Amino acid sequence: MNIKPLQDRVVIKMLEAEETTKGGIILSAASKEKPQVAEVVAVGPGKEDVKMEVKIGDKVLTSKYSGTEVKIDDEEYTILKMDDILGIVE
């Protein structure tokens, strides 16, 4: 991947949604929610008033339907602003 995000943007790759519920019910593709947990693959340099609080490899929780989806080399990524990241999953 050759994406270098600018300013306070972050490139993430969404992690797959769970295919079964905690009770063991298998979900169809149509009933799955859009995942909100992603892995950071690139981080911009930030701006004067925005400190970049994530690093490559972090697993993060994002706002639903945030960012711009792009496809590069048959891989899907999302580019979003640092403000759309809700937290780091530990």
C-alpha positions as CSV (number, residue, x, y, z in Angstrom):
1,M,0.0,0.0,0.0
2,N,1.3,3.4,-0.9
3,I,-1.1,5.9,0.9
4,K,0.5,8.7,2.8
5,P,-2.3,10.5,4.7
6,L,-2.1,14.3,5.0
7,Q,-2.6,16.5,8.0
8,D,-4.8,14.9,10.7
9,R,-6.0,11.9,8.6
10,V,-5.6,8.2,9.4
11,V,-5.8,5.2,7.0
12,I,-7.5,2.2,8.6
13,K,-8.4,-1.3,7.5
14,M,-11.7,-2.5,8.9
15,L,-11.6,-5.8,10.8
16,E,-14.2,-8.5,9.8
17,A,-17.5,-8.6,11.8
18,E,-18.2,-11.6,14.0
19,E,-20.1,-14.3,12.0
20,T,-21.7,-15.8,15.1
21,T,-23.3,-14.3,18.1
22,K,-22.2,-15.0,21.7
23,G,-25.2,-17.4,21.9
24,G,-23.8,-19.4,18.9
25,I,-26.3,-18.1,16.2
26,I,-24.6,-17.9,12.8
27,L,-25.3,-14.6,11.1
28,S,-25.9,-14.2,7.3
29,A,-23.9,-11.5,5.4
30,A,-27.0,-9.3,5.1
31,S,-27.7,-9.2,8.8
32,K,-24.1,-8.3,9.9
33,E,-23.6,-4.8,11.1
34,K,-20.8,-2.7,9.6
35,P,-17.7,-3.3,11.8
36,Q,-16.6,-0.4,13.9
37,V,-13.2,-1.8,15.0
38,A,-10.3,-1.3,12.6
39,E,-6.5,-1.5,12.4
40,V,-4.5,1.7,11.8
41,V,-2.2,1.2,8.7
42,A,-1.0,4.8,8.2
43,V,-1.0,8.1,10.2
44,G,-0.7,11.6,8.9
45,P,1.7,14.1,10.5
46,G,-1.1,16.0,12.3
47,K,-1.8,19.7,12.5
48,E,-0.8,22.5,14.9
49,D,-4.0,22.1,17.0
50,V,-4.5,18.3,16.5
51,K,-2.1,15.8,18.2
52,M,-2.1,12.4,16.5
53,E,-2.8,9.9,19.3
54,V,-2.7,6.7,17.3
55,K,0.1,4.8,15.7
56,I,0.4,2.1,13.0
57,G,-0.9,-1.2,14.3
58,D,-3.3,0.2,16.9
59,K,-6.8,-1.3,16.9
60,V,-9.3,1.6,17.1
61,L,-13.1,2.1,17.5
62,T,-14.5,4.5,14.8
63,S,-17.7,6.4,14.3
64,K,-20.3,4.5,12.2
65,Y,-20.2,5.4,8.6
66,S,-17.3,7.8,9.0
67,G,-14.5,8.4,6.5
68,T,-14.0,7.7,2.8
69,E,-13.7,4.2,1.6
70,V,-11.0,3.5,-1.1
71,K,-9.8,0.4,-2.9
72,I,-6.1,0.0,-3.6
73,D,-4.5,-3.2,-4.9
74,D,-7.8,-5.1,-4.3
75,E,-7.7,-4.1,-0.6
76,E,-10.3,-1.8,1.0
77,Y,-9.2,1.0,3.3
78,T,-11.0,3.9,4.9
79,I,-9.4,7.3,5.3
80,L,-10.8,9.4,8.1
81,K,-9.9,12.3,10.4
82,M,-8.5,11.8,13.8
83,D,-11.7,13.3,15.3
84,D,-13.7,10.3,13.9
85,I,-11.7,7.8,16.0
86,L,-13.5,7.2,19.3
87,G,-10.9,5.3,21.1
88,I,-8.1,2.7,21.1
89,V,-9.1,-0.9,21.8
90,E,-6.7,-2.6,24.2
